[in-house]
């Protein structure tokens, strides 16, 4: 086994993806009144983003770890839309007048499982109750299978509603892999849908892929990378298959014997990363790629990127209001998550209550560590003087224990501890989750780690 293979095996531990810090397992029940106060007290001059969760899917992809509800009954979807519209009204009553919305994102599930009429009603109510900027990014996640059959009618309708960015879920173009995860989607369908979106004038098109799926090999996924490169999307997300059958039991339907080994999975990722970089993309964080002239790449180079539950973003202001089942909000210094079961969600809405279930208010120490972890995940570096300017604390003194934990990664050539900054090496960029975890105060105290593997 080679040196890199030994390193991969050593670092393949259970750690967070750090879409938040502190991470979700640290959250607990929280009072609705606290969420109300955070919304009402926030500075209206600071922009805010909206996240809308549509949980429904027609069928379950076996790799899925998202919050989804399998449904083929249109009446159930209409019931959800009506409740969501009520939640939008409830939340809008708590937001200070004049608050600008600079980003709206529809995620799922499969948002495009809803009808054009239902999506249009949601958009209309959002624009009625919130002050959405004229140049706001309005994006939606799309399963190409839900928009391919009508020759572009639904895509055109989305564009007419004001959506200007789309993310197509592709995962893998190989037919054997698709069959193994029960998501059959020809590359021809993906290509036609992609080109139709280009012709309709969407300002940005993303493609989502997953590595580590059953039956994948370096060679098969290299073909997928080449096909995606040929389309020239603006951004690419390359997610690791998160195997968490203890949370998502349907994943047990994927036999372990079909999954690539840890070493092979890393080789798939490494080759794909190289392929996208050679194709003209800038590698951002652990799993995103942006075309060289895309604003995301420009923000990466200027070290002004932000990261939240929507991924990497270039919009100022971190506050995000989540609407819908399981949605997460971040307001100033707290995380707030909606209820996870439909019946409970409906019960709260029927009582004219925000459907809040749990959350966490950050401590001063949480803010310091969240800042460091976010800068590592966004910039591959942390400037020590910037930290001191922001928190009035010496970086090396404050994080002495973390720097000791970092020494093993330094010895492995993944990171450098310089006088002025923590600098992640090119080799270390592929293990950024492991490096960031050295600053996770909660992780060091947790024996049972309910996270996916790092590789």
Secondary structure, DSSP 8 states (H G I E B T S, - for coil): --HHHHHHHHH--B----SSSS-GGG-B---HHHHHHHHHHS-TTS-EEEEEEE-EESS--TT--S--EE---HHHHHHHHHHHHHHHHHHHHHS-TT-EEEEEEEEES-GGGS-HHHHHHHHHHHHHHSEEEEEEEEEEEEEGGGTTTTTTHHHHHHHHHT--EEEEEEE---HHHHHHHT----HHHHHHHHHHHHHTT-SEEEEEEEES-TT--HHHHHHHHHHHHHHT-SEEEEEE----TTT-GGGGGS-GGGS--HHHHHHHHHHHHHHHHHTTEEEETTTEEEETTSHHHHHHHTT--EEETTEEE--S---EEEESTT-EEEETTEEEEE-SSHHHHHHHHHTT---EEEEEE--HHHHHHHHHHHHHHHHSEEEHHHHHHHHSS-HHHHTHHHHHHHHHHHHTTSEEE-SSEEEE-HHHHTTHHHHHHTT-TTGGG-SS--S-B--
